[in-house]
């Protein structure tokens, strides 16, 4: 997996859209796909600016965003502007999550901020893990956390059903444990491997 592909944090839905997409040669660049897919979602929030867009409109718009952005993962490094796609996906996920909370349940804002903090930790951890460990988080972690695509779809469905507040609390706590525990295990393993390398180098120098 390339660095930009790891930064995307795609879940099973985006991965499925990638498998169903036309051949890579017939697709435009990843930035074009991502921007085009986000436009219906942005339009929905503009049209229904004072309230949450109806469930059908919101969920369809999110599904379009996933169907458009997912296939771009296969060409995550294609084009000079490909580096813009991961931050655009972060902006999409964070902004939609915050906007949905503001429109549906002001009392859930603390839980929303907690979830945003957990997601930011995970995404920064991914950056520094790739920089120092030269490894991306495992695929099972993206599946278990839903990826940006699964999180948006589930949380919007909860908001439309009136259960956003409890859903945010569960998501924040569950993902904090999941991301935190996996990150600790990964960095401890990396530290042990580094220590063993130092010991081996010292032994070779003494010999």
N, C-alpha and C positions, 0 to 999 in steps of 0.2 A: 504494500500500500504506500502511495506517495504521501509526502508531508501534507500537501493541500487536501488530499482525500481524507486524511485523518482529521484535519482541522474541521472538516464539514460536519462531523458527528452525525452521520446518517443512521437512521434506524431501519427496521425491517421493511417498512412501507416504502421508503425511498429506494432501498435496495431492490425491492420487487419491481418498482417502476423502472429501474435501470435495466433489469432483465427483460422487460417487455418493450423496451424502446427500440426504435429502428437502428440499423447499423450505424456505428460511430461516424462513418464517412458521410452519412446523409444528415447529420445533425449540425446545427450551428454551435458556436462556442458556448462554454458553460455559463458565462456571464449573461449572454442573451437569453438562454433558457431560464435562468433564475429570475431575472428581471421580468420577463414576460409572464412567468408563473405567479409572481408576487402582485402583479397589477390588479387582477380581479379581487384579491383580498384587500388591497388598499382601497379600491373603488367601493367595496362593500362598507368599509368603515367611514368613507366620505359620505355615501348616500344615507346611511343610518348613523349620522354623527352624534346624535343625542341619546341613542340607545343601542343595545346589542343587536347586530343584524340577526334576522330570523335564523333559526337553526339550519334550515335547508340552505339558505344563501351562504351562511358562514362556513358550514361544513363543506359545501361544494367548492367554495373559493379556496379553502385549505387543501382540499383534495387536488385541485388544479395546480396549486403551488407545489405540492409533493410530486405530482405526475410530471411537471415540467422540470423541477430542479433535480429530481432523482436521477434521470438519465445523464445529467451533466457530470455525475461522479466518475463515470468511465473515462471522461476527458478532463479531469480536474486540473490538469496542468496545461491544457491547450490554450494558447493565446497569451498575449502579453498582459492582459487584464484579468487573468484567471485568479490571481491572488486576491481580487476583490470579492470573490464569491463567499469564502468562509465568513468574513466580517458582515457581509450582507445577510447571510443566514442567521448569524447571531442577532443582528438588528431586527430581523423579521420575528424571530422567536421572542426576544425580550420585549419588543414593542407591542406585539400582539398580546402577550401575556399581561403586560401592564395595562393596556387599553381595555381589554376584556374585564379585568378586575375593577377598574375605575367605573366602567359602564354598568356593572352588575352588582357589586358588593364592596362599598368603601370599607366596611369593617374587615374585609379580608386582605387589605393592603399590607399589614405587617407580615402575613403569611406569604403574600406575593413577593415582598422584598426578601424574605428568607429564602424562598425558592430561587429567586434571581441570584442571590449570593452563592447558593449551592451550585448553580449552573456555571457561574463565573469561575468558581474554584475549579470545577471539572475542566473547563475549557483552558484555563491558565495552566493547570496541571498537565494537560495534553501538550501544550506548547513546550513547557520546560522538560517534560519527559522525552520528547523527541529531540530536544537540544542536547540533553546530557546523557540519557540512556540510549538514544538512537532507536527507540522502540515506541510504537503507538500503543495506546490502551488496547486490551484484547477485544476481539469481535464480540464475545459474549456480553461485554459490558455495554456496548451500544445496543445490543438486543434487549438486555434486561432493563435499560433505562429508557427505551423507546426511541432514542434519537430525537432530534429537533422535530421531526415529522410526527412521530407518535405522540410526543408530549403535547404539541399544539392541537392535534385532533382530539385527544382525550380530554384535555382541559377545556376546550371550547364546548365539547359535548356536555361536560359537567356544568359549565356556565349556563348553557341553554336549558338544562334540566333543573337549574336552581341549586346545584350542589357544589358550586365553585369553592366556597370557603373551606369546608371539610376536605375537599379534594386537594386544595393547595397545601393544607397542613400535612396531609398524608404524603403528598409528593415531596414536600420539603424534607420531612423527617426520613422517609424511605430512601430518597436519593442521597441525602447527607450520609447515611450509614453505608449505602452501596458504594458511592464514590470515595468516601473517606477510608473505608476499610480496604478497598482494592488499591488505593493510592499508597496507603501505609505499607501494605505487603510488597508492592512493587518497589518502593524506594528503599525499604529495608533489605530486600534481596539485592538491589543494586549496590547498596553500601557494603554488604558482605562480600560481593564479588570484587568490589574495588579494594577492600582490605586484603583479600586473598592475593590479589595481583601485586599489591605492595609487598606482602610477605615473600612471595615468590621472587620478586625482583631483588629484595635484600639478600635472600639466600644465594641467588646467583652471583651477586656482587661479592659476597663473602667467599664463595667458592673460587 
